[in-house]
């Protein structure tokens, strides 16, 4: 869930197979508009490791997501990756936006207090293995002032296995952390939470959360749909247990 930003969804298709004409066109676009960013990426060790991983993926989205898990930190050391992705995906559209289907649930809660979502979250179950299924997910949500446009603030922490085949406790993990803010914009459907109008650096992502069930201080079941400049329609769900 922490990674539905996708922004964290960097489907750059960086130097995938060069046989299809569409990919040849993407490469020509990259070299015409983003050559400087490409060079800077190759000089930077973090960006170079990420791009080398993507080279092996072809057009496999799970593989690309795994490369982001392993080689794209969620701190300032990923700056060159972000700059390259902004140029290729958001600014020059060298890679077309992938379209997924994300049905909106009919059983979203009509009544929900934002304050009931504040506190420590643990996620024991996730629906989408690419975005939701990580060991030891511990998130912290706080409630800001009523005048804030997005008053529900999430500090989402998760750990990525270096080796997917390992079993706990014999695993090495990479710590990741992202921040998201949500608004409750529909008074008739209070379980619908929105995180829209985000920046170029975040690939203009927009996330919609749908709270399907909740019990204060106990649990919440949340389904989400998201869209960014790379992929529109990514989705998942998590079961949240409160500390």
C-alpha positions in Angstrom: 0.0 0.0 0.0 2.9 2.3 0.8 4.0 2.0 -2.8 0.8 2.6 -4.7 2.2 6.0 -5.3 3.5 4.7 -7.6 5.2 7.0 -7.3 6.7 5.2 -6.9 5.3 3.1 -10.0 8.2 4.0 -12.3 7.3 2.1 -15.4 10.0 3.7 -17.4 10.6 0.7 -19.7 14.2 2.0 -19.7 16.0 0.5 -22.7 13.7 -2.5 -23.0 13.7 -4.8 -26.0 14.5 -2.7 -29.1 12.7 -4.8 -31.7 9.2 -3.3 -31.6 8.8 -0.1 -33.6 7.0 1.5 -30.6 10.0 1.0 -28.4 12.3 2.3 -31.1 10.2 5.4 -31.1 10.4 5.6 -27.3 14.2 5.4 -27.5 14.4 8.1 -30.1 12.2 10.3 -27.9 14.4 9.6 -24.9 17.6 10.5 -26.8 16.1 13.6 -28.3 14.6 15.1 -25.2 16.3 13.4 -22.2 19.9 12.7 -23.2 21.3 14.9 -20.5 19.1 13.2 -17.8 20.2 9.8 -19.2 23.9 10.6 -18.9 23.4 12.0 -15.4 21.6 8.8 -14.5 24.4 6.6 -15.7 27.0 8.7 -13.8 25.0 8.3 -10.6 25.5 4.9 -8.9 22.0 4.7 -7.5 20.3 5.6 -10.8 22.7 3.3 -12.8 21.8 0.3 -10.6 18.1 1.0 -11.0 18.4 1.4 -14.8 20.5 -1.7 -15.2 17.9 -3.7 -13.4 15.1 -2.3 -15.7 17.2 -3.2 -18.7 16.5 -6.9 -17.9 12.8 -6.5 -17.5 11.5 -6.0 -21.0 7.9 -4.9 -20.7 7.2 -6.8 -17.5 5.6 -4.5 -15.0 6.2 -6.8 -12.0 9.9 -6.9 -12.9 10.0 -3.1 -13.1 8.3 -2.8 -9.7 10.8 -5.2 -8.2 13.6 -3.0 -9.6 12.1 0.0 -7.9 11.7 -1.9 -4.7 15.4 -2.9 -4.7 17.1 0.0 -6.3 15.0 3.1 -5.8 15.3 4.5 -2.3 12.5 6.6 -0.9 14.9 9.4 0.1 17.0 12.1 -1.6 19.5 9.6 -3.0 16.9 8.7 -5.7 17.0 12.3 -7.1 18.5 11.3 -10.4 16.0 8.5 -10.9 13.2 11.0 -10.3 14.6 13.6 -12.7 15.1 11.0 -15.4 11.6 9.6 -14.9 10.0 13.1 -14.9 11.7 13.9 -18.3 10.8 10.6 -20.0 7.4 10.0 -18.6 5.7 13.2 -17.4 7.2 16.0 -19.5 7.9 14.4 -22.9 5.7 11.3 -22.7 8.3 9.1 -24.4 6.6 6.1 -22.7 2.8 5.9 -23.1 0.7 5.7 -20.0 -0.4 2.2 -19.2 -4.1 1.7 -18.7 -5.5 -0.7 -16.2 -9.0 -1.4 -15.1 -9.9 -0.3 -11.5 -13.6 -0.9 -10.6 -15.0 1.4 -7.9 -16.6 -0.6 -5.1 -20.3 -0.3 -4.3 -20.0 -0.9 -0.6 -17.9 2.0 0.6 -18.8 3.2 4.0 -21.3 6.2 4.0 -20.3 7.3 7.5 -16.7 7.4 8.7 -14.9 9.7 11.2 -11.4 10.6 10.0 -10.3 10.6 13.6 -11.0 6.8 13.7 -8.2 6.3 11.2 -5.5 8.1 13.3 -3.0 6.0 15.1 -0.6 3.2 14.5 -1.5 0.8 11.7 -0.2 -2.7 11.1 -1.0 -4.5 7.8 -1.3 -8.3 8.2 -2.8 -9.0 4.8 -2.5 -7.4 1.4 -4.3 -8.1 -1.9 -1.8 -7.0 -4.6 1.6 -8.7 -4.3 3.3 -5.9 -6.1 2.1 -3.1 -3.8 0.5 -4.5 -0.6 2.4 -7.6 0.6 5.4 -6.8 2.7 6.7 -8.0 6.0 6.5 -5.7 9.0 4.4 -2.9 7.6 3.9 -0.3 10.3 2.3 3.0 9.3 1.4 6.0 11.5 -1.5 8.3 10.7 -2.2 11.6 12.3 -5.1 14.1 12.0 -4.3 17.7 11.2 -6.5 20.8 11.4 -10.0 21.0 9.9 -8.9 23.9 7.6 -6.2 21.7 5.9 -7.0 20.6 2.4 -5.8 17.1 3.2 -6.0 16.7 7.0 -5.2 12.9 7.3 -1.4 12.5 7.2 0.1 9.1 6.7 3.7 8.1 7.4 3.9 4.8 5.6 6.9 2.5 6.4 7.6 -0.9 4.9 10.5 -3.2 4.4 11.5 -4.9 1.1 13.1 -8.3 1.0 16.4 -8.4 -0.8 15.7 -12.1 -1.5 12.1 -12.9 -2.2 12.7 -16.6 -1.4 14.0 -16.0 2.1 11.8 -16.8 5.2 11.7 -14.8 8.4 13.8 -14.4 10.4 16.5 -15.3 7.9 16.0 -12.2 5.7 17.7 -9.0 4.9 15.5 -6.0 4.4 15.6 -2.6 2.8 13.7 0.1 4.7 11.4 2.3 2.7 9.1 5.2 3.8 6.7 7.5 2.0 4.2 10.2 3.1 0.7 10.6 1.9 -2.1 13.1 2.8 -5.9 12.5 2.3 -9.1 14.5 2.2 -12.7 13.5 2.9 -14.4 15.3 0.1 -17.8 13.6 -0.2 -20.0 14.2 2.8 -22.5 11.6 1.4 -19.7 8.9 1.1 -17.3 9.6 3.9 -15.4 6.3 3.4 -14.1 7.7 0.1 -10.7 9.4 0.8 -8.8 11.3 -1.9 -5.2 12.2 -2.4 -5.2 14.2 -5.6 -3.3 17.1 -7.3 0.2 15.9 -6.5 3.5 17.3 -8.0 5.5 16.5 -11.1 8.1 14.9 -8.8 5.4 12.4 -7.8 4.4 11.8 -11.4 1.1 13.7 -10.7 -0.3 10.7 -8.9 -3.9 10.6 -7.7 -5.0 8.0 -5.2 -8.6 7.1 -4.1 -9.1 5.1 -1.0 -12.4 3.3 -0.3 -12.9 2.2 3.3 -15.2 -0.9 3.0 -15.3 -1.8 6.7 -14.0 -0.3 9.9 -14.2 -0.6 13.7 -12.5 2.1 15.7 -9.4 0.9 17.5 -9.7 -2.5 15.9 -9.4 -2.7 12.1 -10.2 -1.2 8.7 -10.5 -2.8 5.3 -9.3 -0.4 2.6 -9.5 -0.8 -1.2 -7.7 1.7 -3.4 -7.4 2.9 -7.0 -4.6 5.1 -8.3 -3.4 6.9 -11.4 -0.1 8.6 -12.3 1.7 9.6 -15.5 3.1 6.1 -15.9 0.1 3.9 -15.0 -3.5 4.6 -14.6 -5.8 2.2 -12.8 -3.4 0.4 -10.5 -5.3 -1.1 -7.5 -5.0 -3.1 -4.3 -6.4 -3.6 -0.9 -5.2 -4.0 2.7 -6.5 -5.2 6.0 -5.4 -2.7 8.7 -5.1 -3.6 12.4 -4.7 -0.9 15.0 -2.1 -0.9 17.7 
